[in-house]
Amino acid sequence: MFDPKANKQPKASVAAPSQGSRGKLTMMANAVPSDGKIRERAYELYESRGRGPGQDEQDWLRAEKELLKQQ
């Protein structure tokens, strides 16, 4: 006689994120300034420096830092 319970494998449990976790993820996504905003601010910094070449990465990082502080 076949006993279905004897060969039953335990089910894998997958935990869904709680409501609180989803809220935190949404807040984190909103806390990061968009590339467009960073780009605009970096260009303003570039212009304020007299449009000198070679500091694009520094302008981007400074713009990103400034925008993060505003939030």
C-alpha positions in Angstrom: 0.0 0.0 0.0 1.2 3.5 -0.9 1.5 6.1 1.9 1.6 9.6 0.4 2.7 11.2 3.7 5.7 8.9 4.0 7.4 10.3 0.9 6.3 13.9 1.4 9.2 16.4 1.1 9.1 19.5 3.3 8.1 22.6 1.5 10.6 25.4 1.1 9.6 28.5 2.9 10.0 31.8 1.1 9.7 34.9 3.3 8.0 37.8 1.7 9.2 41.2 2.7 7.1 42.8 5.4 5.2 46.0 4.9 7.8 47.9 6.9 10.6 46.6 4.6 8.7 47.8 1.5 8.3 51.2 3.0 12.0 51.4 3.7 12.9 50.4 0.2 10.6 53.1 -1.2 12.1 55.7 1.1 15.6 54.7 0.0 14.7 55.0 -3.7 13.2 58.4 -3.1 16.3 59.5 -1.2 18.6 59.1 -4.2 18.6 62.1 -6.5 17.9 61.4 -10.2 20.7 61.4 -12.7 19.0 64.3 -14.4 19.1 66.5 -11.3 22.8 65.5 -10.6 23.6 66.3 -14.2 22.0 69.7 -14.0 23.8 70.6 -10.8 27.2 69.3 -12.1 26.8 71.4 -15.2 26.1 74.5 -13.0 29.3 73.7 -11.1 31.2 73.3 -14.4 30.0 76.7 -15.6 30.8 78.3 -12.2 34.4 77.1 -12.6 34.7 78.8 -16.0 34.0 75.7 -18.0 37.5 74.3 -17.4 37.9 70.7 -18.6 39.0 67.7 -16.7 37.0 67.9 -13.5 33.7 66.3 -14.7 33.9 63.5 -12.1 34.6 65.9 -9.3 31.6 68.1 -10.4 29.3 65.0 -10.5 30.3 63.8 -7.1 30.0 67.3 -5.6 26.6 67.7 -7.2 25.4 64.3 -5.9 26.7 65.2 -2.4 24.9 68.6 -2.3 21.6 67.1 -3.5 21.8 64.3 -0.9 22.3 66.9 1.9 19.2 68.8 0.7 16.9 65.8 1.3 
